[in-house]
């Protein structure tokens, strides 16, 4: 299959045709290769673009010698299918259209199916811009990448950032994650670690011979309950932090006093803190320096979990919103004018942090309702694509 | 193979010969059939005994019309072998003899191997009594049963108690579990149940959209920590109770606010309480009546875990020591005279509770050190068998 585009059609029809074509190509993570091939071929057919590929990630750039360069990035993979592939267009009035979408867009056709919001609608808009914006005000780099919906180690954008950081350099980046065409800036950092209590095993008929590690964890959970989530303002946006136990396990058998218990804790921290500063708040500076991924258990010398064992499981820095740059300020004004929406802080960790680490300010801006991402009835009204395309065309064209 | 006994030999040699023969017959749980066959044939050859069999449990009785009947019971199965089969006799000075046994019994030969203490030594003594006590003061019932070391549902004594309760009626019962020839009376009851907290799942980047079930469990663990183990005297023996979490689990994923957490609790309660009374202390009377095994989750209306979900996993009643009966009082005096030992409370749950449920007072009294049960170097000095045989012969003969 080849992606085709009929530039004699109206803009809306072109966007819908692109969306239909990439929705119909199954691309659950690990199986995005065929869609990547099609996207690569489509971009390579545009004479004003230079196309490069690393794994299943395709990077296409204009090279017009403009003063600034903007990056538009979207992932091509989806989460697994739940009876929502192949996709279909729902005509106005179709009962499969969610009520809030039907109310807001009564005359729209709606694309339904896996990837509709996360994030093939934005991908379709970017492909449309790649084909039609032949003389943009800034140089443009399009990134279509793989493995966003799975473990970070597989992430195609991460791999390109490591292998070819020069391919994705620029002055500002947009990732098309669904935001309902609003700007969501920066992101909280996130880390996950086990808090570990140790005890002494014994037969539960003679409990006083042992030392119950699960009972000790009462203190860990009491500390979590005593924590009050902080709202932190960075560059004018408000980030809410959180420290939560997400998993717990412990014990050796139904009749054995447990000699271990682990609480898996997820700390989401605002972009006013470096990773090291955030770690120190959890486990003390000394332990933060020692407790690296894969480096085993360390006793927390300070912080919220002082005195317990800590084993790091995952860590990702936060990203500042980057809305103070002049290019970004223009975009903020334009989005406000078209949608009435002010920028919001992004709370979940997203790939904008990867650009942030390369020194490129980045925001999320995409079509579709973010609350529908990963849902079985993922769907997007056709006017969302037009709105996103109009904003980006005016900003870049 | 047939079990043989040469009654021209000295008592010690007869006991050792019986022990050797039943030790050499492998009888790990599920494979006790061949040993049961041998024991049945041996008992059937005694003209003063009536022998019955149910599954792999053999019951042999005298029927002399005595005023009282005493039951002597022993299980024939062992826990799995750990390089400790076949058994062997260790001569005095053998380095494989444990130091505490060598010090206490410097001139004894020692039987080493799987089942030596738990509980073929007592079985050997009972077989010896079965063959030699042809004119006892009381009627006797010998029970040799299967599947003691595995799940209660397979327990041979339980099956006979259900199918033929009349076979094991009597005025007093002794189970030959290893007690070093002391009396261990009654037993604590035990129950296991899950205490369940519910919450609302949410992405951990938006924790305030959810309700963290693991954090709620802080309160459950605080209640457990506030509990002070009680020492409770019943019929002159002291039983120590205990409430312990032995397992904990909860959570749906590393980045998800958990909507469930389960704490598996084990309550060991003294024989001053019925099962229903003990359950009411944990979950309130109403819930105790409703929360039966296999009957799902019920909210605790009272007790230690009031307000949480309760799912029963296991329940076994306690047993009073039964040492106030005249027959028992004689035995207590005799054991004290021969061993210097006063009766002790049994803390772990044992099969004495099955007799207790049938209205038969029961104690544990057997050869061998209970701390060696299930060890890879299980062993028993030969004089332990003689001591047990002497006590029972004098009491019953």
Interface residues (C-beta under 8 A of the other chain):
Chain A: X188 X190 X192 X203 X204 X205 X206 X207 X208 X212 X214 X215 X217 X218 X221 X222 X224 X225 X229 X240 X242 X244 X245 X246 X247 X248 X249 X250 X251 X252 X253 X254 X255 X256 X257 X258 X261 X263 X264 X266 X268 X313 X314 X347 X348 X349
Chain B: X188 X190 X192 X203 X204 X205 X206 X207 X208 X212 X214 X215 X217 X218 X221 X222 X224 X225 X229 X240 X242 X244 X245 X246 X247 X248 X249 X250 X251 X252 X253 X254 X255 X256 X257 X258 X261 X263 X264 X266 X268 X313 X314 X347 X348 X349
